[in-house]
Amino acid sequence: MSEFFKEVIQRLNNNGTNQSLIDASKNFMIKSTKPKYSYNYFALGCPIIQYPQDMIAIQELIWEVKPDLIIETGIAHGGSVIMSASALALLDICEAIKNKQKFDPNKSNRKVIGIDIDIRKHNRSAIENHPMVSRIELLEGSSIDPKIIEKVKSISKNYKKILVCLDSNHTHNHVLLELNAYAPLTSINSYCVVFDTIIEDMPKGTFEDKAWDVGDNPKTAVREYLKNHPEFEIDKNIDNKLMISVAPEGYLKKVS
């Protein structure tokens, strides 16, 4: 382990016990939610409803894991699947350079599966007309529909390294069903990332027009899932690195 990496780990450990930084981060998350801070970003020209810290974390994980397949529930405007697809393209380019091979984008097996119960016409059009579309497969339907789950499982059989991102309906029951369906597809040393666990840490009633709230959200689902799934661990280093994130305790690493 390099000296710089050791210093990074020490800084992250310090962040985890720095109460003033923790409080400032929590306050920013509370203050930035109603102004829709996360709605102002784009990935390769496509809107992505995420905080920049989580966007950086995902690209770090893709580089670390080097997945062949990324499964994403929740598409919205398509920015997330576009960003993931572009990261997979970069993996292919870097591998071609390393192996002194000519890069052929049409020969890559890597791709992103994007699942959404309602892929709106203009969002589908934006994705299908994007240069990254060849690396994306869109599935319209509920992520907990048995037919969708079986289709994803069937596709997944052709891949060895799989990373999962869950970001659709944020109620406890829905996310728990997603975890039961898709988390097992995660390859060892890869991640199942559960977004919007932050709901549990926000003041009750923050999301007054939504079906989820404190006590009924992705974090409560994660906690229940982990009770019976020791093969997954929360990567606290990522939490301590980001500080500002919609997914605290949601970066789940499959360790066995």
TAGI-V271358 format. One record per residue. N is the residue number from 1. PSI is psi in whole degrees, -180 to 180 (none if undefined). NEAR is the number of other C-alpha atoms within 12 Angstrom. Layout:
# TAGI-V271358
N & PSI & NEAR
N & PSI & NEAR
This chain:
# TAGI-V271358
1 & 129 & 8
2 & 158 & 8
3 & -38 & 9
4 & -43 & 10
5 & -38 & 11
6 & -40 & 12
7 & -38 & 13
8 & -49 & 18
9 & -40 & 20
10 & -41 & 17
11 & -39 & 19
12 & -41 & 23
13 & -40 & 19
14 & -39 & 21
15 & -38 & 26
16 & -16 & 24
17 & 5 & 17
18 & 93 & 17
19 & -35 & 14
20 & -38 & 14
21 & -41 & 20
22 & -45 & 23
23 & -41 & 18
24 & -40 & 17
25 & -44 & 29
26 & -41 & 26
27 & -40 & 19
28 & -42 & 21
29 & -42 & 31
30 & -47 & 27
31 & -27 & 18
32 & -7 & 22
33 & -54 & 26
34 & -37 & 18
35 & 1 & 13
36 & 50 & 16
37 & -39 & 21
38 & -4 & 25
39 & 7 & 21
40 & 11 & 18
41 & 158 & 24
42 & 148 & 22
43 & 112 & 30
44 & 43 & 22
45 & -2 & 21
46 & 132 & 32
47 & 134 & 25
48 & 117 & 30
49 & 81 & 32
50 & 160 & 35
51 & 144 & 33
52 & -35 & 24
53 & -43 & 25
54 & -33 & 34
55 & -43 & 33
56 & -41 & 23
57 & -42 & 32
58 & -42 & 41
59 & -32 & 30
60 & -42 & 23
61 & -40 & 32
62 & -41 & 37
63 & -39 & 24
64 & -47 & 18
65 & -34 & 29
66 & 59 & 32
67 & 153 & 38
68 & -28 & 35
69 & 135 & 42
70 & 127 & 51
71 & 123 & 51
72 & 128 & 43
73 & 133 & 48
74 & 111 & 38
75 & -41 & 44
76 & -123 & 34
77 & -12 & 32
78 & -3 & 46
79 & -37 & 35
80 & -45 & 44
81 & -33 & 52
82 & -46 & 44
83 & -44 & 42
84 & -42 & 45
85 & -39 & 42
86 & -36 & 34
87 & -37 & 36
88 & -38 & 39
89 & -41 & 37
90 & -37 & 26
91 & -45 & 30
92 & -42 & 32
93 & -47 & 23
94 & -39 & 19
95 & -38 & 19
96 & -43 & 18
97 & -45 & 14
98 & -40 & 12
99 & 6 & 11
100 & 46 & 11
101 & 157 & 12
102 & 132 & 15
103 & 123 & 19
104 & 104 & 16
105 & -20 & 23
106 & -7 & 17
107 & -2 & 15
108 & 142 & 23
109 & -11 & 26
110 & 141 & 39
111 & 171 & 41
112 & 132 & 43
113 & 123 & 42
114 & 126 & 44
115 & 132 & 40
116 & 143 & 32
117 & -23 & 22
118 & 98 & 24
119 & 102 & 25
120 & 149 & 18
121 & -46 & 14
122 & -31 & 15
123 & -43 & 24
124 & -43 & 29
125 & -43 & 16
126 & -41 & 25
127 & -46 & 35
128 & -18 & 23
129 & 8 & 17
130 & 146 & 24
131 & -21 & 20
132 & 2 & 33
133 & -28 & 30
134 & -17 & 26
135 & 9 & 34
136 & 135 & 37
137 & 121 & 31
138 & 133 & 36
139 & 118 & 29
140 & 124 & 27
141 & 169 & 24
142 & 137 & 25
143 & -15 & 41
144 & 7 & 30
145 & 126 & 21
146 & -35 & 17
147 & -41 & 16
148 & -46 & 27
149 & -46 & 30
150 & -36 & 18
151 & -44 & 24
152 & -42 & 38
153 & -39 & 24
154 & -44 & 14
155 & -40 & 25
156 & -23 & 30
157 & -21 & 17
158 & 7 & 16
159 & 149 & 24
160 & -39 & 22
161 & 114 & 29
162 & 133 & 41
163 & 138 & 46
164 & 137 & 47
165 & 122 & 45
166 & 116 & 48
167 & 54 & 38
168 & -120 & 35
169 & 132 & 34
170 & 15 & 39
171 & 155 & 32
172 & -53 & 31
173 & -41 & 24
174 & -47 & 30
175 & -38 & 41
176 & -40 & 31
177 & -39 & 28
178 & -44 & 42
179 & -45 & 43
180 & -33 & 26
181 & -45 & 29
182 & -28 & 38
183 & -40 & 40
184 & -19 & 32
185 & -16 & 34
186 & 132 & 39
187 & 157 & 32
188 & 137 & 24
189 & 8 & 27
190 & -170 & 39
191 & 148 & 44
192 & 111 & 49
193 & 123 & 48
194 & 112 & 50
195 & 161 & 41
196 & 27 & 45
197 & -19 & 38
198 & -22 & 38
199 & -38 & 39
200 & -25 & 34
201 & -1 & 30
202 & 160 & 30
203 & 140 & 20
204 & 136 & 18
205 & 2 & 19
206 & -39 & 23
207 & 66 & 25
208 & -22 & 14
209 & 13 & 9
210 & 165 & 16
211 & -9 & 20
212 & 158 & 31
213 & -176 & 27
214 & 129 & 27
215 & -11 & 26
216 & 85 & 31
217 & 180 & 37
218 & -36 & 43
219 & -39 & 41
220 & -35 & 33
221 & -43 & 36
222 & -47 & 44
223 & -40 & 29
224 & -42 & 22
225 & -42 & 31
226 & -20 & 25
227 & -33 & 14
228 & 12 & 14
229 & 76 & 21
230 & -8 & 17
231 & -13 & 23
232 & 142 & 31
233 & 145 & 29
234 & 127 & 30
235 & 94 & 28
236 & -23 & 24
237 & -37 & 26
238 & -44 & 35
239 & -46 & 32
240 & -24 & 32
241 & -48 & 30
242 & -47 & 33
243 & -50 & 37
244 & 111 & 36
245 & 148 & 41
246 & -1 & 41
247 & 44 & 42
248 & 133 & 41
249 & 16 & 36
250 & -5 & 43
251 & 95 & 41
252 & 118 & 43
253 & 132 & 35
254 & 113 & 29
255 & -11 & 19
256 & none & 15
